[in-house]
Amino acid sequence: MRALVLAAVMAALIGPATAQVERLPQPGRAERQVDDSNRAIARQQQLLRENQQTQFEINQLRNELNRSQQFPPMTVPGSVGCMPGSIRC
């Protein structure tokens, strides 16, 4: 008996909830256009972030290369390990 009452209560609660979901109107044309525009803007922002990150990494590599060309390693030809002026070898 309790199971029957419980089932009836559950059906009474679930029925209106599903009926409300089924009756929701479809989004209108204007709402779809706004959603499409928002998605397009989000894609553009993502591409911009990726491009900025790539440019940052390129600049980092360029700066590293410039530093290595400005200050080449100070090794004597034929020496292995010790650099001129070093305290320990």
C-alpha positions in Angstrom: 0.0 0.0 0.0 2.8 2.4 0.9 4.5 1.6 -2.4 1.4 2.5 -4.3 1.0 5.8 -2.4 4.7 6.6 -2.9 4.4 5.9 -6.6 1.3 8.1 -6.9 3.0 11.0 -5.1 6.1 10.6 -7.3 4.0 10.6 -10.5 2.1 13.7 -9.3 5.4 15.5 -8.7 7.2 14.4 -11.8 4.3 14.9 -14.2 4.0 18.7 -13.9 7.7 19.1 -14.0 8.1 17.3 -17.3 5.0 19.0 -18.7 6.6 22.4 -18.0 9.8 21.4 -19.7 7.9 20.2 -22.8 6.0 23.5 -23.1 9.0 25.8 -23.1 9.0 27.8 -26.3 11.7 27.4 -28.9 14.2 30.3 -29.0 13.1 33.1 -31.4 15.1 34.2 -34.4 16.6 37.2 -32.5 17.7 35.0 -29.6 19.4 32.6 -32.0 21.2 35.5 -33.7 22.4 36.8 -30.3 23.6 33.3 -29.4 25.4 33.0 -32.8 27.0 36.4 -32.3 28.2 35.5 -28.8 29.7 32.3 -30.0 31.5 34.1 -32.8 32.9 36.7 -30.4 34.1 33.9 -28.1 35.8 32.2 -31.0 37.5 35.5 -32.0 38.7 36.1 -28.4 40.1 32.6 -28.2 42.0 33.1 -31.5 43.3 36.4 -30.3 44.6 34.8 -27.1 46.3 32.1 -29.0 47.9 34.6 -31.4 49.1 36.8 -28.5 50.6 33.7 -26.8 52.4 32.7 -30.0 53.7 36.3 -30.5 54.9 36.3 -26.9 56.8 33.1 -27.4 58.3 34.3 -30.7 59.5 37.5 -29.0 61.0 35.4 -26.1 62.9 33.3 -28.6 64.0 36.4 -30.6 65.3 38.0 -27.4 67.2 34.9 -26.4 68.8 34.7 -29.8 69.8 38.4 -29.6 71.3 37.9 -26.2 73.3 34.9 -27.3 74.6 36.9 -30.3 75.5 39.9 -28.2 77.3 37.8 -25.6 78.8 34.8 -27.2 80.2 32.1 -24.9 83.7 32.8 -23.9 85.6 29.6 -24.6 89.1 29.3 -25.9 89.4 27.1 -29.0 90.5 23.7 -28.0 89.8 24.1 -24.3 87.5 21.7 -22.5 85.4 23.0 -19.6 87.3 26.0 -18.1 86.4 29.5 -19.2 88.9 32.3 -19.0 88.6 34.1 -15.7 86.8 31.2 -14.0 87.8 30.6 -10.3 87.4 26.8 -10.4 87.6 24.2 -13.1 
